[in-house]
Structure formats: structure tokens, C-alpha cells
Amino acid sequence: MNAIRVKTPPVLRYIYGILAIIVVAVTVAMGSLHLAQRDEIRTRDQVQDFHLESFSETQHLSRELETLRELVEDGLFAGNSVHTGAAGIDTAQISYSGILQSMRSRLARLSDIQEKYEEEAFDATLERLNSKFARIDRRLRVAGPNAETIPAIDVLATNVWQFSRLHAIAADSELRELAVRQSQRPRFLGILLACLGFTVLAVGFLIFSLRTSLARQAETETALVEAHDRLHNVQKLDALGRLVGGVAHDFNNLLTTILGNTELLQANSAGNSELNTSLKEIRTAGTRAATLTRQLLAFSRRQHSDRDLLDLNDLIHGMEPVLQRTVGDNIKLSCTYASDLYASELDSGQLQQVMINLISNARDAMPDGGLVTITTENVAISMGVDGIPDGDYVRLSVADNGIGMDEGSRRRMFEPFYSTKEQSNATGLGLATVHGIVTDSRGHIVVDSAPGKGTCFHIYFPRVDTAPESAKEDEPPAIPQKGSETVLVVDDDKQVLRFVKKGLSSLGYRVLTAPGGAEGLEICRAERGSIHVIVSDVVMSGINGPRFMSGAKRLCPDAAAVYMSAYTDDVILWQNKGLDEIPVLTKPFELEALTRLIRQGLDRDDDDEPSSETFRT
Amino acid sequence: MRPTLVLIVFIALFGCADEQADLDTTPTVIRTAVLPDQAKDRLIAKYEPLIEYFEMTTGLDFELSIPDSYSELVEEFDEGNIDLAWFGGLTYMQASQKSHAVAVAFRDVDLEFTSCYLAKSTDPRKTITEFAGEPFSFGPRLSTSGHLMPRYFMTEEGLDPEKFFGPVRYSPGHDQTAYWVSDGTVVLGVGNCVIVRSLLESGELGSDDIRIVETTPPYPDYVWATHTSMRESTRQALLDALLGLDPTIAGHREILRSQGANAYLPAGLSDFELVRMAAVQAGVLMEGPDQ
């Protein structure tokens, strides 16, 4: 699997940038607020000191004014004259002098405070204070009190009161403003923090969404790459299948000739043991070659299959002794069958081959012995598990506890000619054949395997609702091979033609041969009524088998028919169309198999007589 | 839009908002209104000398108007049609809460103002508790001295006017309350002591007509206040003018006498705390932040 590297997209970088700016802005705002608050407290303290100092001075001034008023009243009650002591000292002047001196100092102090704080709001009142005090001071020092002095002192006292109230009100106002600002600040800070929190949450959600989206995109891309890989594999296997199918077709024709002629020679060399041994060797080698060709065709899915409704349990149960022999004594075979197993539509022969191949694979994975478990069960697939379409399936599992496979082997195990086995007889076609047969049967394979943990093949066959047919009747007794009927054999392979003619003639049949469809039709026309059986190849140059048979039907409606085929795409297509029910003989074949089909056709015709509809298409 | 640009616009807007808050207006004419607590002609005679004094000391033009009711004064002030107003304690608190009116100054008597309970001179009763079931009159409903504070003190004493007295009426002005007592419309009335004494001193009502039965405890009342939009220097000039009224100066003395005051004092919001409390208790002011 190709690794998909997830890069941080530009939009995410922008979001990170915005988040950083917001965090910096909020931090700066909070810092500024803190500094402003500190300055505010310092300013407030200074202002409070200012008001307090001024207020304190005015309080003293008020009390001194009361004292001064009392002194003036005393002076006025004393007859508005200047008191003179024993030493001729003016005692009233002395008293005024002290109190006035003190008041001068306080007013000077008030002026200093005022100047220090540069607060202009109090200037006019302070000026009035100084001006009115100066007038009283001058009058008292120069002429002493008179009737206007007390009202002047009262006005001055009012001015002092005004001044002290100005400070009290200003201080109160300052405190109020501060309280308002302080009450608003937590709310502002709260809003600020809420905005920050909301922004962080929103951006977090955005990032999470983006990341999720990117992860999904990566998953999709991974799935796409895997699908491409699978498609590539399928295309590769298909190309290989076509190649293999083509080779096998020609090879089968050759094997038909080799095996057929060997069979004929064997029949005629009963007394020559040395020749018989050689012929037997040739026949064994030919048979092995035929097996190999059949496997190649199975892998390429070009082998003719004869699918029927099957009970998998019955079939595997019947195979148990064979399977046990295949795995050997040091491996235990354990089979578990599901009750009420669904029926499947399978070719029993192909399935036997699948089982033999899987069991052989398991045996080779456990050189020191082990356990092979075969299990059947009904399963329902939903949500497209492992790429299998939803539906009901029969699952056949073959598991071993052998050496297992690594990722590389798992990926290549179904490739033809891929093998990890060291044995010289390993063809590398075992699992490829399994894959071909299962896929051809609309099944699916899932493999669980890991090094050291064994391997388990799960094979899924679609459920078929119709109940499986009852066991087939016993094979009919052997049909005599000999005969005297006239058989027309049509094949463009002259060697095959010669072998068939020789073999059938030796059994007493009258054999007519044609190297193609056109020649075959001419013979039909000429021998109309005397031909009992027509044996034809399927794929021929010129007129092919089906077209020839169609013409022959009109000319020899009573003749039985048999096809010979090396199995190509055309045959499969033709059969799948259901246009004909003529029995097909797979090349290479032995003479006995051919004569059995011929006799079946002839005997059925005998049963059908006197009906003229004996030629089945 | 780039984030940096957004930040700059954001900061600029905040900056502009602060600048806007500092702006105030410089009226060419100071629109002045006074509380209609007496007959209009009497009020004009009372405030004209003070207005002339303002004009002389500040160098600004003033335009005096007298609204028809207490509530009209508060409404007009809130709508920005009045720059300077002479409020009662309650109307000032309302204007402060509604329009952020800024207190400037009040008379020395306003710091410890009182209300007087009036009865006919021939009535021998000495306390208001002896007037149970008698017809009674407050001043205007939004009057501090004619209604709010007398009711507050009566309530504090456990006296519910509507249950204790006979029919309870509300006069359009303090002088009218005195006249209602004088002509027997009500047996007991309560009003602004300064106005009552002024009526008695001026001879408009004689001591053989009405007499003061009782006075309330002191409370703050009346204040000159400016609109919050007024420039600070103008407000300061008005304050200086009022604080500068000197009873030893002949012209000032006349003005102060017409105002029933010896001097003006600086005033602040906290001076009216008792009125605020009474107004909230009476349900004519919301509980909440003031100026």
C-alpha cells in the first residue's frame, strides 16, 4: 500500500496565524488593562492625598476663624476700643497676631498644595479666600475690629466651607468614577475572556473538522490506490489467463493425439512388455501434462464447469479420507460442519480441486506437523466487509497453524507461478487455481495470515435459495464401446482426426472424416440418412462447430451429436447462452470416453424412436 | 480582508469612540429652567436678578423658561432642551439617573432643608398626629419638600397619610398649599419652609391666617445642575459665579435674599443620598447606578 502523506494545508496555517494574533491581542489588552489599573490607583492615591491635605487645612482654618470671630466679638463688646495691658501692650493685637499668623500659614500651605497638584477647579475659591482674609488681616492689624469685621469673617467662613466641600465632592466623585470603572472592568475582562474562549473553541473545532476531513480524504485516496492495485492485479491475471488459455487449447489438441495414439498402441502391443512399459511412461507423462493443462485452464477460468446445487458439507465430508491422506499422519485434520448449511451452486470437481490445493498448501506450511481445521458456516455480510457485497453466504474456512505469510507473500500468493516452496514439483499454480475457480463461481476469498500465526482461507460462496438436488443416481453401468454405426468426425486438427478415425474404426464403427465444417456438411448431404453420430470440434477455421452442427441438424435430423473441445472463450460464451445441450468432451480425452458419449447418444436415440426430434441442439 | 487590517480598523474605531466621548458643546445661549414650585410670576421675579448676575459674571447669554410641571422639567432636560436647571431634590435624582445631570451648587439652606406642616392660626392642635381624619394636602407629587420627604418621614413614623388623614390632595405649588389651608380647603398642609416663611414675611399671608404646626427633620433639597454635554469650563464659570455671591456686597445680598439663602455651596451627588433612598422607597426612582 502506498503511504499517503498528509500535509498541513494553507488554510490551516492561516487559522493558526489568526489564532496567534488573537491570543497576542488579548494578552496585550489584558496587560494594558493591568497597567491602566495600576496607574489609576496611583493617580487616585495622589488625588486623595491632595483632597485630604486641603480638607485638613480647611478644617483647621474653620476652627481658627471661629476663634478669631470670638476674639473680635470680645473686642467689640469691650467698647470697640483697644485693650492695653499693664505694660502698655495691646493684648487684643497680640491675640489677633497669633491667630492671623497661623491662618496666613494655612492659606500659604493651601496655595502650595494647590500649586503642587495644579488643580484649577479650586483656584477661584482659593483666590477669594486669600483676598478676603488679606482684607480682614490688614484691618485687624491696622485699625482693629469694627462692625463690618464679623460679617466679613462670616463670609470668609462660608468661603472656607465652600472650599472644603469642593474637595469633599471632588474626592467623592473620584471614588465614584473609580468604583464604576472597577465594576465595569471584570465585565469587560469576562467578555474578553469569553471571546477568547469562544474563538479558541471555534478554531479548535475548525481544526478538528479539517483534520477529520483530511483523514477521510487520505482514507479515500488509500482505498483508491488499493482499488487500482486490485484492478491492476485483475488485469494482469486476465492477461496471463488469456495467454495460458491459448497455449492450453493448442496443447490439449496435441495431448489428444499423443494420449489417443498411445492408447491405440497399447491395445495392439499386448505381447510386447518392453513396448508396453514405454507406452505406459508416455501415457503417464501425457496424463500429467493434461492435469497441468487443466489447472492452467482453471486458473484462466476457461475450463468448462458443470455447476450444480451442492451441499458443501456432503462433499467435504466425502473427501475427508482423501484429505487426511493428503496432509499425512503428522497433521491432524479437524472438520466442523454447520447444520442447515445454505446451498451453493458449484462444480463438485472444481471444488474438490480447491480443497486438495488448500490442504496441500496447509501441509506444506506445517513441515513439523500441526492442525488443519475445516469449517463450514452460514454468514450474513453487511456493510461490505472485506469488499464482499452484502448478502448471505456459505463460508468455507481452511485454517492451519503453520508458518504463516508475510505481507509480500500475501500480496502475491494468487499470482500464477509464484511459490515459496522449495520442492521441485511445486508449480506455483495451486492458489492461482483456487482463486480462478472461486472467482469463476462468483465466490470471494479472504485470507488471514501473519508470520508464525498460521493462515486461514475464508471462501465465501453466495447462497442459492433453491434446495440442493438429491444425490445423483448411481452411474449407469459401462456402455459397450464397440459398435457398427456410422460416425462423422469433423476437426481441423488432422492428427486428432486421424486418431479418432483409427480408434473408432478399430472398434467396428464406420468412420467418415472431414477437416472442416464445409466438408462435413458435404458429407452430410451425400450420406444423408446413413450417419448415426456426428462428432465435431468446436473451434475450427472456416465454419465453426456450432454453425456446422446447425446445418448438419437440417441434413441429418436423426443423428446424435458430440462436441470435442479444447475450451476457449467462444465455447464458454456459446454454452452460457444456453443454445445447445450437446455433450462436450474435453480434450485431451481417451477413446473410451468418446465411445461412451457416442453410445449414450445412440442409445438415447433408440429410446426416443420413432420420434424424429432426436437431434438435440 | 487581512487580519492585520481588521485589527487596525478595530483599534481605530475604539480610538474614535473615546474621542467622541470627550466632545462637549458650547451653547451660545444657556437655556435655563427652574422648578415650577410656585406661581410663574413669582418665580420670574425671584430668578431674574440671578440670571442677570450670571450673564454679568460669565459673559454668556441666558434664557429663562418655566415648565408647566415638574415632570416636564425632567423631560425637557433629558431631551437636551435645557442646559442649566434648578431642580428639586427628587427631580435632580431623576435627571441624574436618566440624563446624567451634573450637580453644581445649592443654597446653604438646601443642605438642611425642612418642610413645614401648616394649619390655620386658630387651630389649637400642636402636632400632626392630632389631625387624624382631617382633609390634608401635599404639594406637587414630584416635589421633594411638598410630598416625597414629608411622606418618607411620616412612613418612618408609621403613619400612612391615606389611612390617617381624611381626603389627601396634591396642590400645584407650595404657595397654593398655604392658600388652601388659609381658605379652609384643607385643614392641614405641608410645604417648603422657605416659601412658606417668604409668604409670611412678605405679608402675602398673615400670621393670623396660617401658622406652622411642625417641621420635618432636615434633608437636602434643590440644586443647580447642568447638562452633561456642557463644557467643563462653562460649568466651572457657573460654579464660581454662584460661590462668589457675597452677602456683604449690596447687589449680591439682594440676590441671595430673593433666593432665601445666605450663600451658595458646592453640591455633589452624594449630598442627595437621603432623597435617593426616599425616592426608591416611594417607587419614583429606580434602584441602580447614578451618575
Boltz contact constraints between the chains, C-beta under 6 A:
constraints:
  - contact:
      token1: [A, 18]
      token2: [B, 3]
      max_distance: 6.0
  - contact:
      token1: [A, 21]
      token2: [B, 3]
      max_distance: 6.0
  - contact:
      token1: [A, 124]
      token2: [B, 240]
      max_distance: 6.0
  - contact:
      token1: [A, 125]
      token2: [B, 243]
      max_distance: 6.0
  - contact:
      token1: [A, 151]
      token2: [B, 248]
      max_distance: 6.0
  - contact:
      token1: [A, 155]
      token2: [B, 246]
      max_distance: 6.0
  - contact:
      token1: [A, 155]
      token2: [B, 248]
      max_distance: 6.0
  - contact:
      token1: [A, 158]
      token2: [B, 263]
      max_distance: 6.0
  - contact:
      token1: [A, 162]
      token2: [B, 243]
      max_distance: 6.0
  - contact:
      token1: [A, 162]
      token2: [B, 265]
      max_distance: 6.0
  - contact:
      token1: [A, 162]
      token2: [B, 266]
      max_distance: 6.0
  - contact:
      token1: [A, 165]
      token2: [B, 265]
      max_distance: 6.0
  - contact:
      token1: [A, 165]
      token2: [B, 266]
      max_distance: 6.0
  - contact:
      token1: [A, 166]
      token2: [B, 266]
      max_distance: 6.0
  - contact:
      token1: [A, 169]
      token2: [B, 266]
      max_distance: 6.0
  - contact:
      token1: [A, 169]
      token2: [B, 268]
      max_distance: 6.0
  - contact:
      token1: [A, 172]
      token2: [B, 268]
      max_distance: 6.0
  - contact:
      token1: [A, 172]
      token2: [B, 270]
      max_distance: 6.0
